[in-house]
Amino acid sequence: MDDTPDGKVQTSVYRRDLGIRAHPARKGRMRKLSYEWFAGLREIVIDPMRCPLTYEEFVTKEYERDRDGTWLDIIPDGFDHSIDAVRYALMDDILRG
């Protein structure tokens, strides 16, 4: 796949021609907002047997700490592909609050 802006348009057209109803995820500056939204949920249910990697990502992801062990307002990037997929899928709900 071509990762240039023109390539992304071509990919979108290709998917549409195949009958795939897909649209680009809203990603810009939404990471912190979506993590805060997740934190406000009463519960997140993930079957650890059927989705072990997703389960592991959700239970191990946490804010960074400084040298003294104080929590920082920074969520480290990495090992979060499943979390990102869920964030993108729920972005309309997240933006509605």
Secondary structure, DSSP 8 states (H G I E B T S, - for coil): ---SHHHHHHHHHHHHHTT--------TT-HHHHHHHHHTSS-----TTT-HHHHHHHHH----B-TT--B-S----SS-HHHHHHHHHTHHHHHH-
